[in-house]
């Protein structure tokens, strides 16, 4: 495995882990979605509320599996 592949695997795992932590935190869903949207906006990724809902649903499904 090359160093670049290892780096991508680490970054991908960190993103999934951070998403799981945010989704499993004891806060209201609306607050969690707002935080996700703000985080993505800080990274320069603009998402609509529907796209955030789809992302949360996808992450929740992956976590439950």
Secondary structure, 3 states (H helix, E strand, C coil): CCHHHHHHHHHHHHHHHHHHHHHHCCCCHHHHHHHHHHHHHHCCCCCCHHHHHHHHHHHHHHHHC
